[in-house]
Amino acid sequence: MLHYVMEFAGTGFSVDMAEIVKAGKSSIGKKLFGGQVCLSAAVTAKDDINARLQESIRFGSEWNVVRSMLSEHGEVDFEASLDDLIQGRARLVITG
């Protein structure tokens, strides 16, 4: 799986958290590749792209899933947002 950060922002954090924000900002635009996945024949027999999408997109109750669609051609259109006083604000978009 290939993913990349399109935007990363944060203000008013402690020194420790400021380093995390700095690292997040430095990842903007860089391609990040996930590791290999090993699957058994029993698992793949029941697998399809919709099942895989639902399995990979699991969020806690603090996330609001805006849309989660899979076209008949296998194209994904997913968006979720987070607006939490403790965790902050986030937006995740998966397309393609």
N, C-alpha and C positions, 0 to 999 in steps of 0.2 A: 504494500500500500504506500502510495506517495502522498504526502501532505506538506503544506507550507503555511506559515503564519503570514497573514495579509496586513494585520494591524495589531498593535499591542501598546497599551497605555496604562499608566498608573501614577498617582501623585499622593503626597502626604504620608508615605510609609516610613517605618523605622529604617535604620541603616541596613539591617539584615534583609528586610523585604525590598529595599531599594536595589540591592544587588540582584534579586530575582527579577525585578522589573527591567533592569539593565540587560540581563541575559535574555529576557523575552524580547526586548526591542532589537537586540542583535540578531535574533533569529528571523526577523522579517524578510521575506522574499527568498529565503534559503530552502532548498528542497530537502525534506526529511523523509527517509525511507524506513518503513517498519520492517521488522525482522521476518524470517520465514515462519510459516505455520505448517505443522504436520497434522494431517487428518487421516482418520481411519476410514476404511471402506464403508463401515456401518454408518458413520457420520455423513460421509459424502453422498450416500444413497438417498438420504432424506433432505439434502441440501439444495437450495436454489438461491438466487441472488436476493430475493425478498427476505428469506429467512436470515441470510447473512447480514443484510442491512439492519434488520430488527435486533439481531444479536450484538452488533457493533455499536448501536446507538442506544445506550442505556444511561439515563440521567436521573438524578434525584428529583424530589418533588419541588425543589427550588428552581428548576429549569422549566421554561415554557417552550414547548415544541410548537413552532409557528407553522411548519409544514414538513411532511415526511411522505414523499411520493416516489414511486418507481414506475417509469414508463414501460410499455410493452417491449421496448427496444433495450431495456436494461439501463436507462439513464436515471441517475439519482438526482433528486432535488430536495434537499433537507436544510432546515434552518431551525435553530434553537437559541433562546436568549436567557440570560440570567441577570437579575437585578436584585441583589441581596445586600443588606446593610453590612454584614460581616464579610462575605466573600467578594463583594464588589459587583461590577458589571462585566458581562461577557456576551459574545455573540459567536456562534459556530455555524458555518455554512459549508455544506458538502454538495458539490455539483459535478456532473459528468458521468 
